[in-house]
Amino acid sequence: MGPVANDSTLPVIDDYMSGIYTKEEAVKRLLPQNLTDQYAFLTERAIRILIFERSEMIK
């Protein structure tokens, strides 16, 4: 489980990896983005315990 990256996340991470931003500066720039959470089910066991409840069509 963790935050979903949006279009402004990757440039900050790229700049951090390139040494443009310090860790502190990168975190400062990423925190106000209010990213929503995503979930990853990485094993067959994790997928087997999921129960489908419903779906909804959004127009």
C-alpha positions as CSV (number, residue, x, y, z in Angstrom):
1,M,0.0,0.0,0.0
2,G,1.3,3.4,-0.8
3,P,0.6,6.7,-2.5
4,V,-0.2,6.8,-6.3
5,A,2.3,9.0,-8.2
6,N,0.8,11.8,-10.3
7,D,2.3,13.8,-13.2
8,S,4.2,16.1,-10.9
9,T,5.8,13.3,-8.8
10,L,8.2,11.9,-11.4
11,P,10.1,15.1,-12.1
12,V,10.7,15.6,-8.4
13,I,12.0,12.0,-8.1
14,D,14.2,12.5,-11.2
15,D,15.7,15.7,-9.8
16,Y,16.4,13.9,-6.5
17,M,18.1,11.0,-8.3
18,S,20.1,13.5,-10.4
19,G,21.3,15.3,-7.3
20,I,19.4,18.5,-8.0
21,Y,17.3,18.1,-4.8
22,T,18.4,16.9,-1.4
23,K,16.3,14.3,0.3
24,E,14.8,16.9,2.5
25,E,13.9,19.2,-0.5
26,A,12.3,16.3,-2.5
27,V,10.2,15.3,0.5
28,K,9.2,18.9,1.0
29,R,8.0,19.1,-2.6
30,L,6.2,15.8,-2.5
31,L,4.3,16.1,0.7
32,P,1.7,18.8,-0.3
33,Q,0.5,16.7,-3.3
34,N,-2.1,14.8,-1.2
35,L,-1.7,11.6,-3.2
36,T,-4.3,8.9,-2.8
37,D,-3.4,5.4,-1.8
38,Q,-3.0,2.4,-4.1
39,Y,-2.9,-1.3,-3.2
40,A,-0.7,-4.0,-4.8
41,F,-1.6,-7.7,-4.4
42,L,1.7,-9.4,-5.4
43,T,1.1,-13.0,-4.6
44,E,-1.4,-15.7,-5.7
45,R,-2.4,-16.1,-2.1
46,A,-3.2,-12.3,-1.7
47,I,-5.3,-12.4,-4.9
48,R,-7.2,-15.5,-3.7
49,I,-8.4,-13.9,-0.5
50,L,-10.0,-11.0,-2.4
51,I,-13.7,-11.0,-2.7
52,F,-15.5,-9.2,-5.5
53,E,-18.4,-7.2,-4.1
54,R,-19.7,-5.0,-6.8
55,S,-18.8,-2.8,-9.8
56,E,-20.2,0.5,-10.9
57,M,-20.3,2.2,-14.3
58,I,-19.2,5.8,-14.2
59,K,-20.1,8.1,-17.0
